[in-house]
């Protein structure tokens, strides 16, 4: 009988992967705590909608400002050490906030400044962390590895963290952030157990950072499969974010589900995602990545249409459950494909371009969704998302085969049909 440890982190993925997984799960608990506690803290200090919204904006802004630089630096320096330094900075920032809260000297300016500095450090940590997995597991194991990391995000960040953060905040405003500091420091300790990594390029080569960024962008422009994948992610984030940004109004005003019902929608999504990621290994063995990608994107189109049409809260919960399932399968596949196709020395820069596209798409989509809902009502963003996603799906249906059939530059062509053969035909 397979042990629980082997099920979660198969031995074939190696000891370093288990340290990475433990660090990721621990860090996500801290982030999940802050996910609930930070908005509560801001709301307790101000009633200004602009200042409250600023807390959410600061989740995206550091990525748009520093994302590309973080990718270039991750490709230039020791990636494990960069994650450790970034986590140390995150811990110091939150510890400083705890001191301000305990002494009663915290104000909204201090909280927002801490959020911005913390978010900036997180950009560098997350970018560098994405490059570690391809350095420690075989290409055929990247799918399972990414699925386990996704499962950790769902369990720790979405399930365990927020309720704990809200509970601790009720006991005292500083308690959730004190626990977050401990989680960040523990994550730092765990990542330090990973075998030392070396820079992928000579750090003594004093090349300007913007030159490294340009080099990564040129590589992406000349690599159609990865370029197309990044564009797909950007566009689908715009269409997805449009209705998601006003989901609370849709749930409370249109579906009449109330605040509890709104919370249940996100919970249903997380449950679906957790079940999907834990079954990813089974899916990967039986279906091609091309087939799974097309199914996920088709489900996205159908999901938008279903939300536009339904007026029933129970139906909405069922839709959201399936949304969580295919969304996290898509996230695992797209990350795995990108990691397999991108050379090791470019992993940071291409990952950062992808993340800038993700957050850029969220900002644009949420802005569009707000305007559309204001003019045409809470279901209008779903119709916009349905039309945009459907058109995009038609355009990318055939290129998906090219993405999956692509090989790293070091590999030769293959005669294997990616739409027929089970599992991903890509290897490194």
Number of C-alpha atoms within 10 A of each C-alpha: 3 7 9 9 10 11 11 18 21 18 12 11 18 13 16 20 23 21 20 22 24 19 23 23 24 25 25 27 29 28 24 25 29 24 19 21 27 23 15 17 18 21 17 12 15 13 10 11 9 9 17 20 13 16 20 13 13 18 18 20 19 21 26 19 13 16 26 30 21 29 30 29 21 31 25 24 18 18 26 25 20 21 25 22 16 23 28 18 20 25 24 16 19 24 19 17 23 21 14 16 18 13 9 9 10 16 15 17 12 14 19 18 15 17 22 21 16 22 19 24 24 21 26 28 24 23 31 30 20 20 24 21 22 21 15 19 16 17 20 17 18 23 25 24 27 24 26 23 22 24 22 25 24 26 19 22 23 23 19 17 25 22 16 19 27 20 15 20 21 13 10 12 20 22 18 26 27 19 21 27 23 17 23 28 23 18 27 24 16 20 25 17 15 17 12 11 14 13 15 16 14 11 13 7 8 7 10 9 16 12 11 20 22 14 15 22 18 11 17 20 13 10 16 15 22 25 18 18 19 22 15 20 18 22 19 23 23 27 30 26 25 29 30 20 20 20 21 20 21 24 23 16 12 17 19 15 21 15 12 10 19 20 13 16 22 17 19 21 24 26 19 22 26 24 16 23 30 18 14 21 17 13 17 18 13 12 17 20 31 26 17 19 21 18 13 19 22 17 17 24 24 17 19 26 19 17 21 20 11 15 16 14 20 14 13 20 19 14 21 23 21 20 23 23 22 24 20 25 27 21 17 22 24 22 18 25 24 21 27 22 23 22 16 16 17 25 27 33 32 29 26 29 23 23 23 23 23 22 22 19 22 24 21 15 25 22 16 20 29 19 14 21 20 13 10 10 14 24 24 19 33 29 22 21 28 23 16 18 25 19 12 17 19 11 12 16 15 12 16 22 19 16 24 25 21 22 21 15 12 8 11 8 10 12 6 10 13 24 19 12 15 17 22 23 19 21 15 15
